[in-house]
Amino acid sequence: MLEIRGVHKAYGANPVLRGLDLSVDPHEVVALIGASGCGKSTLLKCVNLLEPIDAGTITLDGIEVSAPGADPDPVRRRVGIVFQSFNLFPHLSVLGNITLAPRRVLKMTGAEADERGRTLLERFGLADKADEYPDRLSGGQQQRVAIVRALAMQPDVMLFDEVTSALDPELVGEVLDVIRDLKDSGLTMLLATHEMAFARDVADQVCFLDDGVVAEQGPAAQVLRNPAEARTQQFLQRVVAAGRL
Amino acid sequence: MSAATRQPVVPYRDPERQTFLRRRATRNRSVASISTVAFVVVMGVVVTSSPGWPAVHRAFFDGEAFRSSFPEIWRAFWLNVRMFLVAEPLILVLGLSIALARGLRAPVWAPLRVLAAVWTDVFRGVPTILLILLFGFGVPALRVKGLTGEVVVWGVVALVVSYSAYVAEVFRAGIDSVHPGQRAAARSLGLTDAQTSRHVVLPQAIRNVVPPLLNDFISLQKDTALVAVLGPIEALRQAQIYAEDTFNFTSYVAAALIFIGLTIPLARYTDWLLARQRKRQAAGGSW
C-alpha cells in the first residue's frame, strides 16, 4: 500500500535519511524505533509531504506522490498524521477542531460533519468534551482529540509521530488504548515510538532506523527479542538498561 | 474512594501569617497614600511659586476663556471623530491586505509582495505630518477631473496611508506569532494554504494583536489633529483660532482635555485586555 524507495532527505548540509526503503501492507501496523535524531519523525513528515524529499520515491497504492510539483493536498486527505505536540487549534472547540477539515476539504455540511464528529468522539470516550476548548483538556485527552481529528478525514493510512512523548506517564495508557482500538479496526498505521513494550504488543513489523536507513526489519517479537544486527542489539540494551522494555 | 464520600477540602492558612500579611498590606497602602499626597503638594508649591506662574495662570487656565471657547472646540471635535471613524476601518482592511500580500509565496504574486514591502518601508519612514501636507496640497493641485479637491479627504487619505504601514507590521508580527505546528497540522489535514490562513492562522493572529492595534488607534485619535495644517476647522484649528483672537491659550488646554477624554477610555480598555491575555497565558491556555 505504501512504498518508500531510496528516500534521501537532508536539512542543509546534515543528511537525515540516506536511501531509506520501507513498505507497509494494507491493514499492517509498522513501528519505527531508533535513537533520537535517527530520522523517524523526518520520515513521517516526508510521507505526509510536509517535508519535500531530496531523492527517491514514495508511492501510495501504486501512485507516486513524491514527484516534485505534485499537488500534496489529495495525498494528505488519504494520509493522516498525529504529532507529538498535539497541535490542536486553540481557537476552536473540540468539535470545531474535528469538523474543520471535513467541512472545508470534503465539503460536508455543518450538520453532517458535526454528527460524524460526535459519533467519533463517543467511540473514543470523549463525547462530553465536544464543546470544550483544548486548553481545558488534559494532555491525554488533547492527544486523543488530535487522533480523532485525523480520523475524521477517513484516512487510508495513519502516521503517529511519538504521540505519547509529551505526556505524563499516567496519561500514556489512554492514548495507546486508542491506537490498539484502531489496529483492531484494521487501519494501516506507521508509528514512530519510544514505547518498546507497546511496539511489541501492537506492531506487526518493527523497523529499527539507524544512520538514515532501516538497519533491521522483521516481526515485532523477533526484532525486539532476538535482534540479528549488532547495532539493534546495542540500542535495545540501552533501552533495557533505562528500564523501558 | 467515591466522590460522594469525599469531604470538601478547606484550605488551611496559618493565622499568624495572615495577620502579618494583613498588617504589611495596610502599611504599604499608607506609605503609598502619604508619598502621593506629598508629591502632589510639592509639585503644586513649586509650580505656583515660580515667578512666571501668575502670567501662565492667566494665559492657560482662564476660567472665562475656557467656558467661552469650549463649546466651539467641542463642535469642531466632531470632525476629528468623523475622520477617525472613516480612517480606522480603512486602515484595518488595508493593513491586513498588506500583511497578507507580504506572505504570498506563489511567483505570480511577486509584484504585490514587493509593493507591500516598499509601502511599509516608505510610509513608515515619512513623518505623518509631511504625508498630510503632500497629499493635502499636492493632490488637489493636480486638478484631476473626478478627484475631490476637499483637503479633509486628502488628510484622511494621508492618515490611512501612514497608519496602514504600521498596522500591516502589527498584523505581520501576529501572523508570525502563530506556532508553525498549527500550519503543519492544518496542511496535514488537507486544507489548502489559503484555507489554513483563513481558518487557522488569522483567527489566532488577530486575537494576539488586538492590544497593539488598539494602541495604534489611540495614537490615530489624536493624530487626526495633524490635519489642522491643511486648514479644516477641527478641534485643534478651532482652539488656535480662539487663541489668535483673544491672545489667550486656555482654548488649547480645552482641546487637550477633549482629546484625553476620548483616548483614556480606550487606553484603559487596552490595558485590561493585555492583563487578561497575560493571565490566560499564565494559566496555560492561549486565550
Interface residues (C-beta under 8 A of the other chain):
Chain A: N48 L50 P72 D73 P74 R76 R77 G80 I81 F83 S85 N87 L88 F89 P90 H91 L100 A101 R104 V105 Y133 D135 R136 A146 R149 A150 M153
Chain B: H179 G181 Q182 A184 A185 A186 R187 S188 L189 G190 L191 T192 Q195 H199 V200 P203 Q204 R207 A283 G284 G285 S286 W287
